[in-house]
Every structure is written in C-alpha cells, then in structure tokens.
C-alpha cells in the first residue's frame, strides 16, 4: 500500500472533546550507575557520538550517584498535577512515560489500554517549539501507537507548547527578584548584576526550522519573548530589573556543525571583563532541575563565575511550583472544554489562557510543516500529521480513528 490517501478539507483533525487520561511525556534518565551508559546510548543512537564522549558525559551522572533527578521530578510533577486536577473536579489519571528509559512510552500506552483508556492528552516536559522540544514528542506518540499495535484503537494528542504560560514564567521572575534582594544583602547593586537566561543549544538548522512554514527561528523567538516577559514581571514587582541576555548550554554535537551560541560560560567570562560584579543564571529553557541544569550550571557555570571573581546565583526551575502545576491544569481543563476559552472549539484557535508574551499562544494542533526535520516520521497531534504516515503501510481509517488527519501535500 502506497500510503494514506489525501483527506478532504472537511476531514481535518479536531482536538478530542474529552480524554481518558493525561500522559506526562518525559526524556528519561538512569536510575543507577549501571544504567548510565545504556541510557546515554539510547539518547544518542544513530547520531555517531563517539564512546569517549559518552564516557565523559557519564561522569556527570556518576557524580550524582548515577541517578538522574529527572525521574523523581517527573514522579512528583505527575502526582502534583493529578492532585490539582482532582481538586478542580477532574478525576482522570495522570500517566508517565519516557522516550529514553523506563517507564517507556510504549509500555505506558500498553498499560493504559489494558485499563480501558483510549484517548490520552500528552503533556511534554518541554515548553518550547522545536524538533527536539515538541515535534519529537509527537513522533514518540506515533511510534508508541505503532509499537503497541494500537493505531486505530487509541488516540494520543498533545498539549500546546506552554513557554508563555504565566505559571511557567512567574516562578522564574520570583527567583530573579529573590536573587536581586540576595545581591543587595551583599552590597551588590542591580546595575552591577546581569541576568543570563539559558536554554539548551540546538543545531542552527533545527533552530531555523522551528515553527511552521514562514515562521522560522520560533525556538529563539519564544525564548526571547519569555525573557522579556520575565524582565517585565521583575520590574513591575521591584520597580527595577537587571540587564539580561540569552545564552545557551549543553551543546553535544560535533564542532563542525554550527549550534546556537553564545555559550553561557563565555558570557559569564565576558561579564567579568565588562566590570560586572555578579551574575544570576536563569534556566528558562527547562522545566526541572535535571542533570544538565545541575552539572552545566551549578557546577561548570558556577566555577566560571568563581574563576572570574563574580557573585553567582542560579534561579530554580518551576519543577512542581504550585503556579506551574496550576497553569498546566488550567490548560488541560481548557482542552477538555471546561476551562476559559473552551467555547471556541475551532482546531486552530488561539487560547484565551495564556500568552504572557508578545507572541500569540500556539494552537492545539501544530500547524502544517511545523518543525519538520529532514526525515519525516509518523506523528500525532499535527494539522498535517497524516503526511508523516505517507510512507507507511497503514490503513487511512486507522489513522482517522486515532485522530490523525489533514491534507497530504503534493
């Protein structure tokens, strides 16, 4: 079979009116020293990363006992989100599955099916738009349906990118304000401090392809918009705010491939050369304090600051901050049709909950051509997800039953 036939415009997918469960989709992490290298091989499979580089990164995990804190953090977020939804009168389970380590998404989906659950709303533990932070989770959902044989039986949609959610950005602003007070206690004025927002560096090609056709560089633009919003929140609360800039961390690709720059350590060294007395690092690109935050910032960036005689403070990530959990819960309720903005059910609607930035909130379904990599793989939760299944031998009726629709582009 050549692949799914083109769908008529009237068959465009629409967000499900209801879900049986929420599926928290994580990256995964090792649970002990023996897991570290197998986990890193899972993460880098097919990317040609040399074994010596894996051994180097493994030392970061082993310095923390070989256990990634991301698993405990996701368990805590799952429990907090389920409890918050229950307090709001929504008694649905919150499940948890990972891309790179147990519990794997396919196993979680299999268990969900055994429990009689058929329609899942995925919540990625990443807030931004790019291949690695959004579309790859949509690929994970498509692969899980294929691996389990549940395509046509189950549906897995995805909550929109939530980088602009007040509950996500607000905790960062609170952390910056607290750091300003801490610096003042050491006699360091706001004018002598700079805020360095950080996020995961990605290849320039991936950054350029982030967003739908005609958008481009949405990953960078969303971060800049979020940084601006946090700065405005701090200024509104304190009457003053430090200067800021956006830097990148955790680069892992070969040196011949250009990635987003500048690196956070280079920025910190430059601040010292410019006569600044302190730096506060704000990991705005991350939901929780996992290994890349703890090692790359609390260890390496802190060391760079100390080597350059700078006062250093790292602001916490949202984690299970009540405002962050509440914000996710409100977006889920809206998606279920029982929250603010739920009366407008058009599949491309812009949420009324929302954007605390100058950019509009993202739609429920990722728009056509959003964050497309060189090789398209099966996805869910996109306005053109059916295009991604064109080279697979699947029944179009099964795609439709799993909420996968849209037009196949010629």
N, C-alpha and C positions, 0 to 999 in steps of 0.2 A: 504494500500500500504506500502511495507516494507521500501521504500526509494529510492533515486536515484540510477540508475544502474551505474556501472563503466563506465567512459568515456574512449574512446580510446585516446592514446597519442596525436593524431592529433587534439583532441578537447580541448587541454589545453587552458585556457583562455589567451587572449592577451589584453593589455591595449587598451581602446577605442581610435579610431583615432580622435575623437572630442567630445566635451562636450557642452551641452546647458547652463550650469551654474556651478559656483563654490559653494560648500556648506561648509561654515565655521562651524565646529562642536565643540561646547563648553561643558563645565562641567555644567554651570548654576549657579545661585545664587539668593538669596532672593532680592526682590525689596522694601521691607518694613518690619517693626518689626513683623507684623502678619504672614509674610511668613517664618520666620526664622526656627521655629521648624518643620513645614511641609516640608520644603526644606531638613533639616537635616535627617528627617525620610525617605525621598526619597533616599538620598545618602546612608544611612546605612541599607536599607531594606534587611532583610534576613541575616544580619550579627550578630545579637544578641547583639548589642550595647545597654547597659542599658540607661534608660531615664535620669538618673542623669548625665551621661557623655554627652548626647545631650544637657542638660541644661547648662553644663559647657562650651561647645563649642559655644552655642548660645550667651553667654555673649560676646564672641569675636566679633560677628556680631553686637550685640546690642550696643557695644562700638563705632561702626562706624555708628550708626543711624539705624541699621537693614537693611542696603542696601549694598549688595556686590558690590565692584567696578568692579568686573569681567564683569558685563553686559555692563556697559558703555565702558569698554575697548574693548570688543568684537564688540560693535557697531562701535567704532572708527576704529578698525582694518578692519572690513568689508568695511567701507567707503573708507579707505585709499587704500586697496587692489583693490577694484573696480576702483578707480580713477587711480591707477598706471597701471592697465591692459588697461584701456581706452586710456591712454597716449601712450601706446605701440601699439595701433591699434586693441585691442581685446575688442569688445563691448559685453561682457557677464555679466549677473547679478551675484553678489556675495550674496548668501543667508546665513541665520544664523539660526541654530537650536541647542538646548541643550539636554543633557541627563537627567538632574535632575530638570529643571524648565523651565517655559515658556520663549521664544518660544520652545516648544518641537520639536524634530526632526521629529516625525510623522506628526505634523501639518505643518511644513515647507515643507515636501515632498508632502503632500496633496495639499498645495497651489501651489507648483511648477508644479505638474501635471495639475492643473486647468489652469495654464498659458501656457500649451503646452510644458513644459520642460520634457524631457525624460531621459537624460543622465547627471548625476551630478558627479563632481570631488570633493570628500570630502577632506578638509584640517583640520586636528585636531589641536586644540590649545595646543598641547603637542608634543615635538620634539623628544622623545626617543622611544626605543624599549622595551616594556614590556607588560604584560597583560593590566594593567590599563592605560598605556600611548599610546598604539597603538591598540592591538587586541580588547580591549573593545569597541573602536570606530567602528571597523569593525563589532562587534556584534550589536552595535546601528544601523548601516546601515541595517543589515539583519532584525532586529526587526522592523525597520520603514517600510520596504517593506512588511513584514507580516501584521503588524497592519493596514496598509492602504489598503491592498488588491491589491497592485501594483506590486507584484512579477510577473515577466514576462512582465511587461509593462514598468517599469523604471529600470535604472541601476545606482548604486552608487559605484564608485570606490574610492580609497583613495590615496592621495599624500604620497610619501615615508616619513619615519622619516627624519627630516632635522636638527638634532642636530649638524651636521658637516658643515652646510652652513655658508659661510663667513659672510653673512648678519645677522646671528643669533649670532655667536661668537664675531664678531667685536665690537658690542656695549658694550659687557662685557669688552673687552680689553680696549676700550676707557675709560670706567668707572674706571677700575683699574689704568690706567695711571693718570687720573684726581685725584684720591684719593692719589696716591703717591705724587703728587705736593701739595695737601692739607696738607698731613702729614709733608712734608718738611717745609711748612709755619709755622708749629707749632714746628719745631726743632726736628722732629722725623725722623731718618734715615731709609732707606729702610731695612737695616739689623735688625731694631727694630720692623718691622711690619711683620705680616703674613697674607696671603690671605686664607680665609676659604671659599671654594666653597661649596654651599649647594644645595641639591635636596631633593625631597620628599622621606622619608624612605618607603620601601615596605617590606612585609614579605620575609624572606630569601628564602623560597620555590619559591616565584614568581620571585625573582632575579635569582635564579638558572635556572629557566625555560625560562628566557628571551632569545630570539633569536631562530633560527631553531635548528633542531637536530644536535648535535655535536658542536654547538656554545656555548650555556650556558653563564650565567652571562653577557650577552650583555649589559644589563642596566648599570651595574657598569663599564664595559669596555668602553662604549660610553662616560660616564661622565668623566672618567679618560682621555680619548683621547681628549675630548673637553677642559678640564682644561689645559692639556699640550699645546694644540694649543693656548689658550688664553695667557698662560705664555710666549710662543714664540713670540706672537704678541707684548706683552708689552716690552719684551726685545729688539725686533727689533726696536721699536719706541723710547725707553728711553736709551737703552744700558745697562739696569739693570732691574731686576724684583724681587719682593719679593718672599720668600719661600711660598709654598702653600700646602694645604691638602684638601681632600674631606670629608665633614661631611654630616649628614642627619638631617632632621627636620620633624615635623608634624606627628610623629607616632600616630596612632589611634587604634591599635589592642590591644587585651588583653595581659597582661605581660607574660603569659606562652608561647606565640607564638613568636619565635625569629624574629626580624626585623633587617634591615641593621643599623649598628652603625659605628662610634660614633655619639652621638647627638651633635649638634652644641654648645649647652650650656656647655657641658662637655669639648669640645675642647677649647672654649674660656677661661674657668677657668684654664685649663692646660697651655695655653699660658702665662697667668699671672705668674703661678708658675715657668715657664721656663725663666722668666725675660723679656718677650716681653713687649713693651710699647704701641703697638697699634694693632688693628685687622680690616681688611676690609672684609666684608662678601659679597660674590658674589652669588646670587641665580641662578646659571647656569642651574638648572633644570626647570626653569619656564619661560613662555613666557611673562607674565604680572604681575603687582603688585597687586595681589588679596589678599584676607583676610589672607591666610596662610603666605604670604610674609610680609604683613604689621604687623600682630599680632606676629607671631613667631619670626620674625627678628627685625622689627623696635621697637617692644615693649619688648619681652622677651629676645632676644639675646642682645639688646642694654642695657637692665637692668643688665644682667650678666656681660657685659663688664664694666659698670659703677661700679658695686659692687666690681670688681677686679681691678679698677683703670686703665683701658685700654682706650686709644683713640679708638673710634669706627666710622666706616663709612660703610654704606650699598650701594652697587652699584646698579643702577636701572636695571630692566629687559628690554628687547628690546621693548616691547609694540608696538608702531607704529613708531619706529625709521625708517627713510627712507631706510636705508640699509637693514633692516629686511624685510620690505614690498617689496622692490625691489627684494630681494632674493627669496621670495615666488612667486612673479610674474614670475621670470625667470624660476623657476621650473615648474610652471603651463604652461608657453609657451612651454617649452621643452616637457612636457607631451602631449601637443596638436600637437606636430610635427612641431612647428615653432620656436624652440629655439635651442641653442647649443646642439649638441649630438642627435638631433632629427632624423638624417638619419639612426641611428641604432635602429631599431624598435623591436628587439628581446625582448620577455616578461621578460627575466631575465637579461637584460643589466644593466651594471653599468654606472651611469651617468658621463658625462664629466664635468657637472656643479658640482661643488662640493666638494668633501671632503677636508676640510682644516685640517683634522686629519690624523693620521697614519692608521686608519681603512678605508676600502673602503665604498663608499656610498651604501645605501641599494637599492635593486631593486624595480621596480614599484609595482610588486606583492609580498606580503610577501611570503617567501619560505615555502615549506611544513613543518608542525609541528612547526610553529613559535609561541612562547609564549603561548603554549597550556595550558589551566587550567585543573583542574580535570574533570570538566564537559564541554564538547564541546557544544557550542551553535551556531546557524546559523550565518554565517559571509558572507561578500563580500570581494573582493579585495585580496584574497589569492590564491596562486597557487594550493592549495588543499581545497578551500572553500567548494566544493561540499561534502567533507567528513563531514563537520559540519551540513549538512542537512540530513544525512543518517537516522535519527530517526523521520523525519517529513514526513507528508503525502502530499508531493508536487510533481508536475509534473516535471520530469527532463527537459522537453522542456521549462518550465517557468524559471528554473534556468539558462539554456543556454541563454534565451532571456534577462536575467538580467546580463549577463556576468559572471555567476558563473559556474565554471568548474573545471577540474582537475581530478585526479585519486582518487578513493576510496580505501584506504588502507585496506588490509585484516587483 
